Amino acid sequence: MSNQRPVASSDQDDRLTCFPYGVGHGAEGVCLLVQMGPHRILLDCGLEDISPLQTDGIPPADLVLCSHAHSDHSQGLLALHQTFPQLPIYASEVTTQLLLLNWPELPPEDILPFCQALPWATPVEFCEGLTAQLFPAGHLPGAAAFLLTYTTRHRTYRLLYTGDFFLSNSRLVEGLSLESLRGTQPDVVIVEGSYGTARHPHRRQQENQLVERIEQAIATNNSVLLPVPTLGLGQEILMLLRSHHHFTGRDLDIWVNGTVAAGCNAYLELLSHFPTSVQNFARHQALFWDERVRPRVRRLDPQHRDAIGKSPCIILTDLNMDWREYWQQENRSWVVLQPEHLKSLVPMDDYGSLKVETYLLAQHGDCLGTTQLIHNLRPQHVIFVHGSPTYLADLAGLEELQNRYHLHTPAAGTLVELPIGDTFIRPALPTETNYEGELNELDTLVYITLSRAIATDPRWQNFADTGLVEARWQGEELVLRGLSQRELLKQGGRAKIPINIECCGNCLYQRGQRCWNPASALYGFKVTLEGYCPVFERIEPLE
């Protein structure tokens, strides 16, 4: 890692820079050192190893701002505080209390409070000329976007750091309000790009797809295992299952294990900070733990292990737990549902023939949300962090952004200079990433020939894994998608279903475990091979 980090200097009152110690590529956490004139502000500390912050033996910044309690943004804070106890660390009030869950191996009483709470919306002055203002970011309870304002004799500079953000309302968190940010006029926006240029269905549609898949599994006598992070996704799913009409009153046990249960307890302590709708729900029935109202939600304690698997149930457990401990009962089959795009997904091949699938319940902004945020703020500079390098490059390659803003996708250890001028200078276009090819029709086949250069992209290995692709029309465009080994194995499972049964496994429109019949209510959804709908059309047997 380069040691270019900015050093405070009274001769550089108008200098703005960003030095990333970690930008959230892969399993790497987020940690950004911003310099605004003489002031050094550390944005998040998601480093597992904080040694890069200790090289000089002096605090790496004048203050630290923590956007939210997820480990990839906060796991290094305790070590940083222990090394530099006088270094002030700030966050929202909810985040200050959720942070303790990052160190489950330590008794809470052994962790002295080290993070100071800041209020929402009210500008807080840290020193003359430097203030910060917090806005709810929507991603997680307590998650904050920070507006830093630095005032000199000549002008005022503003920088907005979103942390992880989500514009839509979810079950437990209200989305980031664009209205609240209009008029802030930041010169620089540092924004996450977790999903790159992907566009997602509406949040409620994502929820319905997940609920329907869980319901299908339970209806076919399967139990469902949901490995989730300590905070956020697990609690959202519990609230979804307790409030969705498909499960209301269902005679079903939902078990919660490990640190996910600790996260639920932490939420209950902070109920007064949650949206009014959530507080109203909690007045009529328990938010999480309830053995009277169906479906029953229970902590999975050791004495309950023998009951697991005797009837269909749902288990939410830690991502890093060994799943095999749950299916000791030989008379029960399991479906494991993992969240898409999660950095710590367990490789599906590790569990052989076990049914392991993914689902989307987004908690980050997609392409539409990211560009919408940027266009509402209209900064001179945009820095993309938190996402794979290819996803971030995809965002920076959008013409609608290139024509308006200076775009940066720095790697860790690369200093980014952020000159602010009265006249916008169009940035240089990034390297061309389009690939031209040829189409040839021969008898009953169509051949697509592309340049060999496409294989140098790191995404090529996954795309070309089996050498097989699936093509479908998306409007006037033909979209190609690589087929994975696992999909081929699942498609091979059709042979196990008798051909005379009317089910998705024998349907003409089931491809890649999704329904492609526009007349079906399941159109676009993932389906099980045993599923059925009224517009079933049988595959014609080969002669």
C-alpha positions as CSV (number, residue, x, y, z in Angstrom):
1,M,0.0,0.0,0.0
2,S,1.2,3.4,-0.9
3,N,1.9,5.8,2.0
4,Q,0.5,8.9,0.3
5,R,-1.9,9.8,3.0
6,P,-2.5,13.6,3.3
7,V,-0.7,15.4,6.1
8,A,-2.3,18.4,7.8
9,S,-0.8,21.7,6.6
10,S,-1.9,25.2,7.3
11,D,-0.6,26.2,3.9
12,Q,-3.2,24.1,2.2
13,D,-6.4,25.7,3.4
14,D,-8.2,25.0,0.1
15,R,-7.0,21.4,-0.4
16,L,-9.5,18.5,-0.5
17,T,-8.3,14.9,-0.8
18,C,-9.4,11.4,-0.1
19,F,-7.0,8.6,0.8
20,P,-8.6,5.2,1.0
21,Y,-7.2,2.6,3.4
22,G,-10.0,0.3,2.3
23,V,-12.6,0.7,-0.4
24,G,-14.8,-2.3,0.2
25,H,-13.5,-4.5,-2.7
26,G,-14.5,-8.1,-2.0
27,A,-14.0,-8.9,1.7
28,E,-12.1,-5.6,2.2
29,G,-13.7,-3.1,4.7
30,V,-14.2,0.6,4.1
31,C,-11.9,3.1,5.7
32,L,-11.4,6.6,4.1
33,L,-9.2,9.4,5.2
34,V,-10.6,12.8,4.0
35,Q,-8.6,16.0,4.3
36,M,-10.5,19.3,4.1
37,G,-7.9,22.0,4.4
38,P,-6.0,21.3,7.7
39,H,-8.7,18.9,9.0
40,R,-8.3,15.1,8.7
41,I,-11.5,13.1,9.1
42,L,-11.6,9.3,9.0
43,L,-14.8,8.0,7.5
44,D,-15.5,4.5,8.9
45,C,-12.9,1.9,10.0
46,G,-13.9,-1.5,8.6
47,L,-10.3,-2.7,8.6
48,E,-9.7,-6.1,10.3
49,D,-6.0,-5.1,10.7
50,I,-5.5,-1.4,11.6
51,S,-1.7,-1.5,11.3
52,P,-1.8,0.9,8.3
53,L,-3.4,3.5,10.6
54,Q,-0.5,3.1,13.1
55,T,2.5,3.7,11.0
56,D,3.4,7.1,12.4
57,G,2.6,6.4,16.0
58,I,0.2,9.4,15.9
59,P,-3.5,9.4,15.4
60,P,-4.3,9.0,11.7
61,A,-7.0,11.7,11.9
62,D,-8.5,14.5,14.0
63,L,-11.8,12.7,14.4
64,V,-13.6,9.5,13.2
65,L,-17.1,9.3,11.8
66,C,-18.8,5.8,11.7
67,S,-21.7,5.5,9.2
68,H,-23.3,2.3,10.7
69,A,-22.6,-0.8,12.8
70,H,-21.9,-3.4,10.1
71,S,-18.5,-4.9,10.5
72,D,-17.1,-3.9,7.1
73,H,-17.5,-0.3,8.3
74,S,-16.8,-0.6,12.0
75,Q,-14.8,-3.7,13.0
76,G,-11.5,-1.8,13.5
77,L,-13.0,0.9,15.7
78,L,-12.3,-0.8,19.1
79,A,-8.6,-1.5,18.2
80,L,-8.3,2.1,16.9
81,H,-9.7,3.5,20.2
82,Q,-7.5,1.2,22.3
83,T,-4.4,2.4,20.3
84,F,-5.4,6.1,20.3
85,P,-7.8,6.6,23.2
86,Q,-7.9,10.4,22.8
87,L,-9.1,10.2,19.2
88,P,-12.8,11.2,19.2
89,I,-15.2,8.8,17.4
90,Y,-18.8,9.8,16.5
91,A,-21.9,8.1,15.1
92,S,-25.7,8.2,15.5
93,E,-27.1,7.3,18.8
94,V,-28.5,3.9,17.5
95,T,-25.1,3.0,16.0
96,T,-23.2,3.7,19.2
97,Q,-25.3,1.0,20.9
98,L,-25.3,-1.5,18.0
99,L,-21.5,-1.3,17.6
100,L,-20.9,-3.7,20.6
101,L,-22.2,-6.6,18.5
102,N,-19.0,-6.5,16.5
103,W,-17.1,-8.1,19.3
104,P,-19.3,-10.9,20.6
105,E,-16.3,-12.7,22.2
106,L,-16.0,-9.8,24.7
107,P,-18.4,-9.3,27.6
108,P,-20.2,-6.0,27.0
109,E,-19.1,-4.7,30.4
110,D,-15.4,-5.1,29.2
111,I,-16.0,-2.6,26.4
112,L,-16.1,0.9,27.7
113,P,-18.2,3.3,25.7
114,F,-15.9,4.9,23.1
115,C,-18.3,6.3,20.5
116,Q,-20.1,9.6,21.0
117,A,-23.6,10.1,19.7
118,L,-24.5,12.9,17.3
119,P,-28.0,14.2,16.7
120,W,-29.9,13.9,13.4
121,A,-30.1,16.9,11.0
122,T,-28.5,19.5,13.4
123,P,-25.0,20.7,12.2
124,V,-22.3,20.0,14.9
125,E,-19.2,22.1,14.9
126,F,-16.0,20.1,15.7
127,C,-13.7,23.1,15.4
128,E,-13.8,26.5,13.8
129,G,-14.8,26.1,10.2
130,L,-15.6,22.3,10.3
131,T,-19.1,21.0,10.9
132,A,-20.9,17.7,10.3
133,Q,-24.6,17.0,9.8
134,L,-26.2,13.5,9.9
135,F,-29.0,12.2,7.7
136,P,-30.7,8.8,8.0
137,A,-29.3,6.6,5.2
138,G,-32.0,3.9,5.2
139,H,-29.7,0.9,5.0
140,L,-29.8,-0.2,8.7
141,P,-31.2,1.3,11.9
142,G,-28.9,4.1,12.8
143,A,-27.1,4.2,9.5
144,A,-26.1,7.8,8.6
145,A,-24.9,9.8,5.7
146,F,-22.5,12.6,6.7
147,L,-22.4,16.1,5.2
148,L,-19.1,17.7,6.1
149,T,-18.9,21.4,5.7
150,Y,-15.5,23.3,5.7
151,T,-15.5,27.1,5.6
152,T,-12.5,29.2,4.6
153,R,-12.2,33.0,4.0
154,H,-12.6,32.4,0.3
155,R,-15.4,29.8,0.1
156,T,-17.3,26.9,1.6
157,Y,-16.5,23.3,0.7
158,R,-19.0,20.5,1.2
159,L,-18.5,16.7,1.1
160,L,-21.3,14.1,1.5
161,Y,-20.4,10.5,2.4
162,T,-23.4,8.2,2.1
163,G,-22.0,5.1,3.8
164,D,-24.3,2.3,2.8
165,F,-27.7,3.7,1.7
166,F,-31.1,2.6,0.5
167,L,-33.8,4.9,-0.9
168,S,-36.8,2.6,-0.4
169,N,-38.5,2.0,2.9
170,S,-38.0,-1.5,4.3
171,R,-39.8,-3.3,7.1
172,L,-37.8,-1.7,9.9
173,V,-36.0,1.3,8.4
174,E,-37.2,4.3,6.4
175,G,-35.3,5.0,3.3
176,L,-32.9,7.8,2.7
177,S,-34.9,11.0,1.9
178,L,-33.7,12.8,-1.2
179,E,-35.9,15.7,-0.2
180,S,-33.8,16.2,3.0
181,L,-30.6,16.4,0.9
182,R,-31.8,18.8,-1.7
183,G,-30.2,22.1,-1.3
184,T,-27.1,20.8,0.5
185,Q,-25.0,21.3,-2.7
186,P,-22.0,19.1,-2.0
187,D,-18.9,19.6,-4.0
188,V,-17.9,15.9,-3.5
189,V,-20.1,12.8,-3.0
190,I,-18.6,9.5,-1.8
191,V,-21.1,6.9,-2.6
192,E,-21.4,3.1,-2.5
193,G,-21.7,1.1,-5.6
194,S,-22.5,-2.4,-4.2
195,Y,-24.8,-3.5,-7.0
196,G,-23.0,-1.7,-9.9
197,T,-25.4,-1.0,-12.8
198,A,-27.9,-3.7,-11.8
199,R,-31.5,-2.7,-11.5
200,H,-33.8,-4.4,-9.0
201,P,-37.5,-5.1,-8.8
202,H,-39.5,-3.0,-6.3
203,R,-38.8,-3.9,-2.7
204,R,-42.3,-5.4,-2.1
205,Q,-41.8,-7.6,-5.1
206,Q,-38.5,-8.9,-3.7
207,E,-40.3,-9.6,-0.4
208,N,-43.1,-11.4,-2.1
209,Q,-40.7,-13.6,-4.1
210,L,-38.8,-14.6,-0.9
211,V,-42.0,-15.3,1.0
212,E,-43.4,-17.4,-1.9
213,R,-40.2,-19.5,-2.1
214,I,-40.2,-20.1,1.7
215,E,-43.9,-21.1,1.5
216,Q,-43.2,-23.5,-1.4
217,A,-40.5,-25.2,0.7
218,I,-42.7,-25.5,3.7
219,A,-45.6,-26.8,1.6
220,T,-43.4,-29.6,0.2
221,N,-42.3,-30.7,3.7
222,N,-38.9,-29.0,3.7
223,S,-37.4,-26.9,6.5
224,V,-35.7,-23.7,5.5
225,L,-32.3,-22.4,6.7
226,L,-31.5,-18.7,6.3
227,P,-27.9,-17.8,7.1
228,V,-27.8,-14.0,7.6
229,P,-25.6,-11.3,9.1
230,T,-25.9,-10.3,12.7
231,L,-27.7,-7.1,12.0
232,G,-30.2,-6.0,9.3
233,L,-31.3,-8.7,7.0
234,G,-32.3,-11.3,9.6
235,Q,-34.4,-8.9,11.6
236,E,-36.0,-7.7,8.3
237,I,-36.9,-11.2,7.4
238,L,-38.4,-11.9,10.8
239,M,-40.6,-8.8,10.6
240,L,-41.5,-9.8,7.0
241,L,-42.6,-13.3,8.1
242,R,-44.6,-12.0,11.1
243,S,-46.5,-9.4,9.1
244,H,-46.9,-11.0,5.6
245,H,-50.4,-12.3,4.9
246,H,-49.0,-15.6,3.7
247,F,-47.7,-16.4,7.1
248,T,-50.0,-14.6,9.5
249,G,-51.5,-17.2,11.8
250,R,-49.5,-20.0,10.3
251,D,-48.8,-22.9,12.7
252,L,-45.0,-22.8,12.3
253,D,-41.9,-22.4,14.3
254,I,-39.3,-19.8,13.4
255,W,-36.0,-20.3,15.3
256,V,-33.3,-17.7,15.7
257,N,-29.7,-18.6,16.6
258,G,-26.4,-17.1,17.6
259,T,-25.5,-13.4,17.1
260,V,-28.7,-12.9,15.0
261,A,-30.7,-13.4,18.2
262,A,-28.4,-10.9,20.0
263,G,-29.1,-8.5,17.2
264,C,-32.9,-8.9,17.8
265,N,-32.4,-8.1,21.5
266,A,-30.4,-5.0,20.6
267,Y,-33.2,-3.8,18.3
268,L,-35.8,-4.3,21.1
269,E,-33.7,-2.0,23.4
270,L,-33.9,0.7,20.7
271,L,-37.5,0.5,19.8
272,S,-38.2,4.1,20.4
273,H,-35.8,5.0,17.6
274,F,-37.7,2.9,15.0
275,P,-40.4,4.2,12.5
276,T,-43.8,4.9,14.0
277,S,-45.3,1.9,12.0
278,V,-42.9,-0.5,13.7
279,Q,-43.6,1.0,17.2
280,N,-47.4,0.6,16.5
281,F,-46.9,-3.0,15.5
282,A,-44.9,-3.7,18.7
283,R,-47.8,-2.3,20.8
284,H,-50.1,-5.1,19.6
285,Q,-47.7,-8.0,19.5
286,A,-44.1,-8.8,20.2
287,L,-41.7,-7.6,17.5
288,F,-39.6,-10.8,17.6
289,W,-39.9,-13.2,20.5
290,D,-43.5,-14.6,20.7
291,E,-44.6,-18.2,21.4
292,R,-48.3,-17.4,21.5
293,V,-48.9,-15.6,18.2
294,R,-48.4,-17.7,15.1
295,P,-45.9,-18.1,13.5
296,R,-44.0,-18.6,16.7
297,V,-40.6,-16.9,16.9
298,R,-38.2,-18.5,19.4
299,R,-34.5,-18.3,20.4
300,L,-32.8,-21.6,19.4
301,D,-31.3,-22.7,22.7
302,P,-29.4,-26.0,23.2
303,Q,-32.4,-27.7,24.8
304,H,-34.4,-27.2,21.6
305,R,-31.9,-28.9,19.2
306,D,-33.6,-32.3,19.4
307,A,-36.9,-30.8,18.2
308,I,-35.4,-29.3,15.0
309,G,-36.4,-31.2,11.9
310,K,-39.3,-33.1,13.3
311,S,-41.7,-30.8,11.4
312,P,-41.1,-28.1,8.8
313,C,-39.6,-25.0,10.4
314,I,-37.5,-21.9,9.5
315,I,-34.1,-21.2,11.1
316,L,-32.2,-17.9,10.9
317,T,-28.6,-18.5,11.9
318,D,-25.2,-16.8,11.7
319,L,-23.4,-16.8,8.3
320,N,-20.3,-18.5,9.7
321,M,-22.0,-21.4,11.5
322,D,-21.7,-25.0,10.3
323,W,-25.1,-25.7,8.7
324,R,-24.8,-29.4,9.0
325,E,-25.6,-29.4,12.7
326,Y,-29.2,-28.7,11.8
327,W,-30.0,-31.7,9.7
328,Q,-29.3,-34.6,11.9
329,Q,-32.8,-35.9,11.5
330,E,-32.8,-38.1,8.4
331,N,-36.5,-37.7,7.8
332,R,-36.4,-34.0,7.0
333,S,-35.0,-32.3,3.9
334,W,-33.7,-28.8,3.9
335,V,-33.6,-25.8,1.6
336,V,-30.9,-23.2,2.3
337,L,-31.5,-19.7,1.1
338,Q,-28.6,-17.3,0.9
339,P,-28.8,-13.6,0.1
340,E,-27.5,-12.6,-3.3
341,H,-24.4,-10.4,-3.6
342,L,-23.3,-11.0,0.0
343,K,-19.6,-10.9,0.4
344,S,-19.4,-13.9,2.7
345,L,-21.5,-16.4,0.8
346,V,-20.7,-20.0,1.6
347,P,-19.7,-21.8,-1.6
348,M,-22.7,-23.9,-2.7
349,D,-20.5,-26.9,-3.7
350,D,-19.5,-27.4,-0.1
351,Y,-22.7,-29.2,0.7
352,G,-23.1,-31.6,-2.2
353,S,-26.6,-32.3,-3.1
354,L,-28.2,-30.0,-0.6
355,K,-30.7,-27.5,-2.1
356,V,-28.8,-24.1,-1.8
357,E,-30.5,-21.2,-3.5
358,T,-30.1,-17.4,-3.5
359,Y,-32.7,-14.6,-3.1
360,L,-32.7,-10.9,-3.4
361,L,-33.8,-8.7,-0.5
362,A,-31.7,-5.6,-1.3
363,Q,-30.5,-3.2,1.4
364,H,-28.3,-1.1,-0.9
365,G,-29.0,1.3,-3.7
366,D,-29.1,-0.2,-7.2
367,C,-28.1,1.7,-10.4
368,L,-31.3,3.7,-10.5
369,G,-31.1,4.7,-6.9
370,T,-27.4,5.6,-7.1
371,T,-27.8,7.8,-10.3
372,Q,-30.9,9.3,-8.9
373,L,-29.0,10.4,-5.7
374,I,-26.1,11.8,-7.7
375,H,-28.3,13.8,-10.1
376,N,-30.2,15.3,-7.2
377,L,-27.0,16.4,-5.5
378,R,-25.0,17.5,-8.6
379,P,-21.5,17.5,-7.2
380,Q,-18.3,18.2,-9.1
381,H,-16.7,14.9,-7.9
382,V,-18.1,11.5,-7.3
383,I,-16.0,8.8,-5.6
384,F,-17.4,5.2,-5.9
385,V,-16.5,2.8,-3.1
386,H,-17.9,-0.5,-1.6
387,G,-18.4,-3.0,-4.4
388,S,-16.3,-5.2,-6.7
389,P,-13.9,-3.2,-8.9
390,T,-15.8,-4.2,-12.1
391,Y,-19.2,-3.1,-10.6
392,L,-17.7,0.3,-9.7
393,A,-16.1,0.6,-13.1
394,D,-19.5,-0.1,-14.7
395,L,-21.0,2.8,-12.7
396,A,-18.2,5.1,-13.7
397,G,-18.7,4.0,-17.3
398,L,-22.3,5.3,-17.5
399,E,-22.5,8.1,-20.1
400,E,-25.1,10.0,-18.1
401,L,-22.5,10.4,-15.3
402,Q,-19.4,10.9,-17.4
403,N,-20.9,13.9,-19.1
404,R,-21.6,15.7,-15.9
405,Y,-19.1,14.8,-13.1
406,H,-15.5,13.9,-12.3
407,L,-15.7,10.2,-11.5
408,H,-13.2,8.3,-9.3
409,T,-12.9,4.6,-8.5
410,P,-9.7,4.5,-6.4
411,A,-8.0,1.4,-5.1
412,A,-6.8,1.2,-1.5
413,G,-3.7,3.3,-1.0
414,T,-4.4,5.7,-3.9
415,L,-4.6,9.4,-3.1
416,V,-7.5,11.2,-4.8
417,E,-7.1,14.9,-5.3
418,L,-10.4,16.8,-5.4
419,P,-9.8,20.3,-6.9
420,I,-12.9,22.4,-6.7
421,G,-13.5,25.1,-9.3
422,D,-16.2,27.4,-10.4
423,T,-16.1,25.9,-13.9
424,F,-16.7,22.2,-14.3
425,I,-14.1,20.4,-16.4
426,R,-15.3,17.3,-18.1
427,P,-13.3,14.3,-17.0
428,A,-11.5,12.1,-19.5
429,L,-13.5,9.1,-20.7
430,P,-12.6,5.8,-19.1
431,T,-11.1,3.0,-21.2
432,E,-13.6,1.6,-23.7
433,T,-15.2,-1.6,-22.5
434,N,-17.6,-2.5,-25.4
435,Y,-16.8,-5.5,-27.5
436,E,-17.8,-5.7,-31.2
437,G,-18.6,-9.0,-32.9
438,E,-20.3,-10.7,-35.8
439,L,-23.5,-12.7,-36.3
440,N,-23.6,-15.6,-38.7
441,E,-26.6,-17.8,-39.6
442,L,-25.8,-21.3,-40.7
443,D,-28.8,-23.7,-41.3
444,T,-30.6,-23.9,-38.0
445,L,-27.9,-22.3,-35.9
446,V,-26.7,-18.7,-35.2
447,Y,-23.1,-18.1,-34.3
448,I,-21.9,-15.0,-32.3
449,T,-18.2,-14.2,-32.7
450,L,-16.6,-11.8,-30.2
451,S,-13.1,-10.4,-29.7
452,R,-10.8,-12.6,-27.6
453,A,-10.2,-9.4,-25.5
454,I,-13.5,-10.0,-23.7
455,A,-11.8,-12.9,-21.8
456,T,-9.4,-10.6,-20.0
457,D,-12.3,-9.2,-18.0
458,P,-12.3,-10.8,-14.5
459,R,-16.0,-11.6,-14.9
460,W,-15.4,-13.8,-17.9
461,Q,-14.4,-16.9,-15.8
462,N,-17.8,-17.1,-14.2
463,F,-19.6,-16.3,-17.4
464,A,-17.8,-19.0,-19.4
465,D,-17.7,-21.6,-16.6
466,T,-19.5,-24.3,-18.5
467,G,-19.2,-22.9,-22.1
468,L,-23.0,-22.7,-22.3
469,V,-25.2,-19.6,-22.4
470,E,-28.9,-18.7,-22.1
471,A,-30.2,-16.0,-24.4
472,R,-33.5,-14.0,-24.0
473,W,-35.0,-10.9,-25.4
474,Q,-35.1,-7.8,-23.2
475,G,-37.1,-5.3,-25.3
476,E,-35.2,-4.9,-28.5
477,E,-31.9,-6.2,-27.0
478,L,-30.7,-9.8,-26.8
479,V,-29.2,-10.6,-23.4
480,L,-26.7,-13.4,-22.9
481,R,-26.2,-15.1,-19.6
482,G,-23.7,-17.8,-18.7
483,L,-25.1,-21.1,-17.3
484,S,-23.3,-22.4,-14.1
485,Q,-22.5,-25.9,-13.2
486,R,-25.0,-25.8,-10.4
487,E,-27.8,-24.7,-12.8
488,L,-27.1,-27.5,-15.1
489,L,-27.2,-30.0,-12.3
490,K,-30.6,-28.6,-11.2
491,Q,-31.9,-28.8,-14.7
492,G,-30.7,-32.4,-14.9
493,G,-33.1,-33.1,-12.0
494,R,-36.0,-33.1,-14.4
495,A,-35.4,-36.7,-15.1
496,K,-36.4,-37.6,-11.6
497,I,-39.9,-36.2,-12.1
498,P,-42.4,-38.5,-13.9
499,I,-43.2,-37.0,-17.3
500,N,-47.0,-37.4,-16.7
501,I,-47.0,-34.9,-13.7
502,E,-48.1,-31.4,-14.5
503,C,-45.4,-29.4,-12.7
504,C,-42.7,-26.7,-13.4
505,G,-40.1,-29.4,-14.0
506,N,-42.1,-30.6,-17.0
507,C,-43.2,-27.2,-18.2
508,L,-42.2,-25.7,-21.5
509,Y,-41.5,-22.3,-19.9
510,Q,-39.3,-23.4,-17.0
511,R,-35.7,-22.5,-17.7
512,G,-32.9,-21.9,-15.3
513,Q,-35.3,-22.5,-12.4
514,R,-37.4,-19.5,-13.5
515,C,-40.8,-19.2,-15.1
516,W,-40.7,-17.5,-18.5
517,N,-44.4,-17.7,-19.4
518,P,-45.9,-14.1,-19.5
519,A,-49.3,-15.6,-18.9
520,S,-48.3,-17.1,-15.6
521,A,-48.5,-15.5,-12.2
522,L,-45.0,-16.9,-11.6
523,Y,-43.5,-15.1,-14.6
524,G,-39.9,-14.0,-13.8
525,F,-39.9,-15.8,-10.4
526,K,-37.7,-18.6,-9.3
527,V,-39.8,-21.8,-9.2
528,T,-39.3,-25.3,-7.8
529,L,-39.4,-28.2,-10.2
530,E,-42.4,-29.6,-8.2
531,G,-44.3,-26.3,-8.5
532,Y,-47.5,-25.8,-10.6
533,C,-49.6,-23.0,-12.1
534,P,-52.9,-23.1,-14.1
535,V,-51.2,-22.2,-17.4
536,F,-48.9,-25.2,-17.4
537,E,-47.7,-26.3,-20.9
538,R,-46.1,-29.7,-21.2
539,I,-42.7,-30.1,-22.8
540,E,-43.2,-32.1,-26.0
541,P,-41.3,-35.4,-25.7
542,L,-38.4,-35.9,-28.2
543,E,-39.1,-38.4,-30.9
